[in-house]
Amino acid sequence: MKNQKYCPKCVQSPLDVTHYHGEELDVCRQCGGLWFEKNELNDMLSSVDNGDEDVKFESQLGECLGKSDKACPDCHHSLQRYHLLKGFEVEVDLCLSCSGGWVDREEVEQVKQSPRVQHALSEINGSTSWKTWLFQFMSQMPIEYNMKPHIKPVVTWALIVLNTLIFFAYFGNESLTQNIFAEFANTPAHVMQGDALWTLLTSTFLHGSVLHLLGNMYFLYLIGDNIEDALGHKTYLAIYLLCGLAASLVSVAFNMDRTIPSVGASGAIAGLFGLYLVWFRHASLTFMFVVFQKKLSPVWYFAIWLGLNFFGMLTAEGGVDYWAHIGGFAVGLLLGVLLKPYVMKRNPILGLLSSPEAKISR
């Protein structure tokens, strides 16, 4: 029989033996804290980290915060305070003599998730390489650093395929292109007269050139997978279509007399930009300054993108529906804020990375 142990925090409260994720450990019934003897914390972390049998938290410990005011229940030496992982500021109290560890009740779930948080941080903080530099220099397209999605983004792939098939169905045939645009492109003056209202949505599946298509589909590919992962397939598709419809409505509202048809998925994708900004503030997107590749947070990246749209609108550069971009982005931001509690609850790792404890290094 084990000798009676007492809570390092409550001092006089005895610890009871319990089981947590298949491991025997000690719990304080008064404060809810847990005491892990040597290797018990590693074993528990392994059991919740997709079966990984090689989780060793002690090899990844973060900053030492100094001596704790708690004593080890086993050997009675003073505990030492540590951040559990580099870049993840959850505090644990460790005994350097017998390798036991104390975790307060409110930190238990964060500790349980920590190996996956560490893996997510390594993906987000990945370094740029000559390959990404060359790709971005040649294409002028950003590179994304974010968590890998847990589900296959089949809706994102389907949207890319559908947009591409539609485009090449009329590409190269000028007469057919004009007929398609006349029937399915969004012409604000016509919509204001109550005609062809379906074009508010169908226009988002049309593109004016190969470069127009490639640019939109690349950005959809770049950020769509994470948003689809966060929302689920059906909700993601509904949100995408809603953003496209809203972008078209904003375009009509600010271009009521315009008779030039507007096409492109950029309004819907701009809506995804807004969602991405709210939910994935810890991610990075690279920006190319002439020949210098720089990783930026979504806040800075989309601020630059939004600034370029306002500049283009003010300088009256033709051929781009800036109001559709801005309207889609605004709707995406609103939906992002409204849906954030649902998304964070549905995605625990994303919620943890968005918490104050997650310190994302750059």
C-alpha positions in Angstrom: 0.0 0.0 0.0 1.3 3.4 -0.9 2.1 5.9 1.9 -0.6 8.6 2.2 0.3 11.7 0.2 -1.0 15.2 0.7 -1.8 17.9 -1.8 1.1 20.2 -2.6 -1.4 23.1 -3.0 -3.8 22.5 -0.1 -1.2 20.9 2.1 -3.6 19.3 4.5 -5.9 17.6 1.9 -5.0 14.0 1.2 -4.5 12.8 -2.3 -6.7 10.0 -3.6 -5.7 7.4 -6.2 -7.7 7.8 -9.4 -7.4 6.9 -13.1 -7.1 9.4 -15.9 -6.7 8.3 -19.6 -5.8 4.8 -18.4 -3.1 6.0 -16.0 -3.1 5.6 -12.2 -2.4 9.0 -10.5 -3.3 11.0 -7.5 -6.0 13.7 -7.3 -6.9 16.3 -4.7 -10.6 16.2 -4.2 -10.5 19.7 -2.7 -8.8 21.7 -5.5 -8.9 19.2 -8.3 -5.2 19.2 -9.0 -3.4 16.1 -10.2 0.0 14.6 -9.1 1.9 12.5 -11.7 4.6 10.2 -10.5 7.6 9.5 -12.7 6.6 8.7 -16.4 2.8 8.9 -15.6 2.6 12.3 -17.3 4.4 11.0 -20.4 2.2 7.9 -20.5 -1.0 10.0 -20.2 0.2 12.4 -23.0 1.0 9.4 -25.2 -2.4 7.9 -24.7 -4.2 11.1 -25.9 -1.8 12.0 -28.7 -3.0 9.7 -31.4 -1.2 6.7 -30.0 2.3 8.2 -30.1 4.4 6.2 -27.7 7.4 8.5 -27.6 6.0 11.7 -26.0 8.7 13.0 -23.6 7.6 16.3 -22.2 10.8 16.8 -20.1 12.9 17.0 -23.3 10.7 19.9 -24.5 10.4 21.9 -21.3 10.1 25.6 -21.7 11.5 28.3 -19.4 12.3 27.6 -15.8 10.3 30.1 -13.7 12.1 29.4 -10.4 11.2 27.7 -7.2 7.6 26.8 -6.4 5.9 27.4 -3.1 4.8 23.7 -3.2 6.6 20.6 -2.0 6.8 17.2 -3.5 4.2 14.8 -2.0 6.7 11.9 -2.4 10.1 13.2 -1.3 9.1 16.6 0.1 11.7 18.5 -1.8 10.6 21.9 -3.2 9.1 21.8 -6.6 10.3 23.9 -9.5 8.0 25.9 -11.8 8.3 25.4 -15.6 6.5 26.3 -18.8 5.4 22.9 -20.1 6.7 23.6 -23.6 8.7 26.2 -25.5 6.2 28.7 -26.8 3.3 27.3 -24.8 3.0 29.0 -21.4 1.1 26.5 -19.4 2.8 26.2 -16.0 3.6 22.9 -14.3 5.4 22.2 -11.0 8.1 19.5 -11.2 10.2 17.6 -8.7 13.8 17.4 -10.0 14.5 14.7 -7.4 11.9 12.1 -8.2 10.6 13.4 -11.6 7.0 13.8 -10.3 4.8 16.6 -11.6 1.9 18.7 -10.3 -0.8 20.2 -12.5 -3.5 22.5 -11.3 -7.1 21.6 -12.3 -7.6 24.5 -14.8 -4.4 23.4 -16.6 -5.2 19.7 -16.9 -6.9 20.0 -20.3 -4.3 22.3 -21.7 -1.5 19.9 -20.6 -3.5 17.0 -22.2 -3.5 18.8 -25.5 0.1 20.1 -25.4 1.8 17.5 -27.7 -0.6 18.4 -30.5 -0.2 22.1 -29.7 3.6 21.6 -30.0 3.2 19.9 -33.3 0.8 22.7 -34.5 3.3 25.3 -33.5 6.1 23.6 -35.4 4.0 23.7 -38.5 3.1 27.3 -38.1 6.6 28.4 -37.3 8.2 26.5 -40.1 11.1 28.4 -41.8 11.1 29.6 -45.4 13.4 27.9 -47.9 15.0 28.5 -51.3 12.2 26.4 -52.9 9.4 28.6 -51.4 11.4 31.7 -52.3 11.8 30.6 -55.9 8.1 29.7 -56.2 7.0 33.0 -54.8 9.5 35.0 -56.8 8.3 33.4 -60.0 4.5 33.4 -59.2 4.3 36.4 -56.8 1.8 34.2 -54.8 2.1 33.8 -51.0 3.1 30.7 -49.1 1.0 29.6 -46.1 2.3 28.3 -42.8 -0.6 26.8 -40.8 -1.8 23.6 -39.2 -2.5 20.7 -41.5 -6.2 20.0 -41.8 -7.5 16.8 -40.3 -10.0 16.2 -43.0 -9.6 16.1 -46.8 -10.8 19.4 -48.2 -13.1 17.7 -50.8 -15.4 20.7 -51.1 -12.4 23.0 -51.8 -11.1 20.6 -54.4 -14.6 20.3 -56.0 -14.9 24.0 -56.2 -11.6 24.3 -57.9 -12.5 21.6 -60.4 -15.9 23.0 -61.1 -14.6 26.6 -61.7 -11.9 25.2 -64.0 -14.3 23.0 -66.0 -16.7 25.9 -66.4 -14.0 28.2 -67.6 -12.5 25.9 -70.2 -16.0 25.0 -71.4 -16.2 28.5 -73.0 -12.5 29.6 -73.1 -11.3 30.3 -76.6 -14.7 30.8 -78.1 -15.4 34.5 -78.1 -19.0 34.2 -79.2 -19.8 31.5 -76.6 -18.0 33.6 -73.9 -20.2 36.6 -74.7 -23.4 34.6 -74.6 -22.4 33.0 -71.3 -21.5 36.3 -69.7 -24.7 37.9 -71.0 -26.7 35.1 -69.4 -24.8 34.4 -66.2 -22.5 37.3 -65.3 -23.5 39.9 -62.7 -24.5 43.2 -64.4 -25.6 45.6 -61.7 -27.9 47.7 -63.9 -29.8 44.7 -64.9 -30.1 43.3 -61.4 -31.4 46.7 -60.2 -34.2 46.3 -62.7 -35.0 42.9 -61.2 -33.6 41.0 -64.1 -31.4 37.9 -64.0 -31.2 37.7 -60.2 -29.5 34.3 -60.4 -26.4 36.0 -61.8 -25.6 37.2 -58.2 -24.5 33.6 -57.6 -23.7 32.2 -61.1 -21.2 35.0 -61.7 -19.0 33.7 -59.0 -18.3 30.6 -61.1 -17.1 32.5 -64.2 -13.7 34.0 -64.9 -12.4 36.4 -67.6 -9.0 35.0 -68.2 -6.6 32.1 -67.4 -4.7 34.4 -65.0 -7.9 35.4 -63.3 -8.8 31.8 -62.8 -5.4 30.7 -61.6 -5.1 33.5 -59.1 -8.5 32.9 -57.5 -8.1 29.1 -57.5 -4.7 29.4 -55.9 -6.0 31.5 -53.0 -9.0 29.1 -52.6 -6.5 26.2 -52.4 -4.2 28.1 -50.0 -6.8 28.9 -47.3 -9.8 26.9 -48.1 -8.5 23.6 -46.6 -8.1 25.1 -43.1 -11.5 26.8 -43.2 -13.2 23.6 -44.4 -11.5 21.7 -41.6 -12.8 24.2 -39.1 -16.4 24.2 -40.3 -17.0 20.8 -41.8 -17.9 20.2 -45.5 -21.5 21.2 -45.6 -21.2 24.4 -43.5 -18.1 25.4 -45.4 -19.9 25.1 -48.8 -22.9 27.1 -47.4 -20.6 29.9 -46.1 -18.7 30.0 -49.4 -21.8 30.5 -51.4 -23.2 33.0 -48.9 -20.0 35.1 -49.1 -20.1 35.0 -52.9 -23.8 36.1 -52.9 -23.1 38.9 -50.4 -20.1 40.1 -52.4 -22.3 40.3 -55.6 -25.0 42.3 -53.7 -22.4 44.8 -52.4 -21.1 45.2 -55.9 -24.6 45.9 -57.2 -25.3 48.3 -54.3 -22.2 50.5 -55.1 -22.4 50.2 -58.9 -26.1 50.5 -59.6 -25.8 52.0 -63.1 -22.9 49.8 -64.3 -23.6 47.8 -67.4 -20.2 46.0 -67.5 -20.7 42.4 -66.3 -18.7 41.3 -63.3 -17.4 37.8 -62.9 -15.1 35.8 -60.6 -14.9 33.9 -57.4 -12.8 36.6 -55.7 -15.7 38.0 -53.7 -16.4 34.6 -52.2 -12.7 34.0 -51.6 -12.5 37.5 -50.0 -15.1 36.3 -47.6 -12.9 33.3 -46.7 -10.1 35.8 -46.1 -12.3 37.4 -43.4 -12.9 34.1 -41.7 -9.3 33.2 -41.9 -8.2 36.4 -40.3 -10.5 35.9 -37.3 -9.8 32.2 -36.7 -6.2 31.7 -37.8 -4.4 34.8 -36.4 -1.5 32.5 -35.4 -0.8 31.5 -39.0 1.7 33.1 -41.4 1.5 34.2 -45.1 4.6 35.2 -46.9 4.8 38.5 -48.8 7.5 39.2 -51.5 9.1 42.6 -51.3 11.0 42.7 -54.6 13.4 39.8 -53.8 12.9 39.7 -50.0 10.5 37.0 -48.7 8.8 38.0 -45.4 6.4 36.1 -43.2 3.5 38.2 -42.1 0.6 37.5 -39.8 -2.8 37.4 -41.4 -3.6 40.8 -39.9 -0.7 42.5 -41.8 -1.1 40.4 -44.9 -4.8 41.2 -45.4 -4.3 44.8 -44.3 -2.0 45.2 -47.3 -4.4 43.3 -49.5 -7.3 45.5 -48.4 -5.2 48.7 -48.8 -4.4 47.7 -52.4 -8.1 47.2 -53.1 -9.0 50.7 -51.7 -6.1 52.2 -53.7 -7.2 50.5 -56.9 -10.8 51.7 -56.3 -9.7 55.3 -55.7 -7.4 55.4 -58.7 -10.3 53.9 -60.9 -8.2 51.0 -62.2 -10.5 49.2 -64.6 -11.2 45.5 -64.8 -11.5 44.7 -61.1 -14.7 44.6 -59.0 -13.1 46.1 -55.9 -16.5 46.5 -54.1 -17.1 42.7 -54.4 -13.7 42.1 -52.7 -14.4 44.6 -49.9 -18.0 43.5 -49.4 -17.0 39.8 -49.3 -14.2 40.5 -46.9 -16.5 42.5 -44.6 -19.2 39.7 -44.6 -16.5 37.1 -43.9 -15.2 39.1 -40.9 -18.8 39.4 -39.5 -19.4 35.7 -40.0 -16.0 34.9 -38.5 -16.8 36.8 -35.3 -20.3 35.3 -35.0 -19.1 31.7 -35.6 -15.9 31.9 -33.6 -17.3 30.3 -30.4 -18.7 27.4 -32.4 -15.5 27.0 -34.4 -13.2 27.1 -31.3 -15.3 24.6 -29.4 -15.3 22.3 -32.5 -11.6 22.6 -32.9 -9.8 22.3 -29.5 -6.3 22.8 -30.8 -7.3 25.9 -32.7 -9.0 27.2 -29.5 -5.8 26.6 -27.5 -3.6 28.3 -30.0 -6.0 31.3 -29.9 -5.8 31.4 -26.1 -3.5 33.9 -24.2 -1.3 30.9 -23.1 -0.2 30.2 -26.6 2.6 32.4 -27.4 3.3 32.2 -31.1 6.9 33.0 -32.0 7.9 34.5 -35.3 
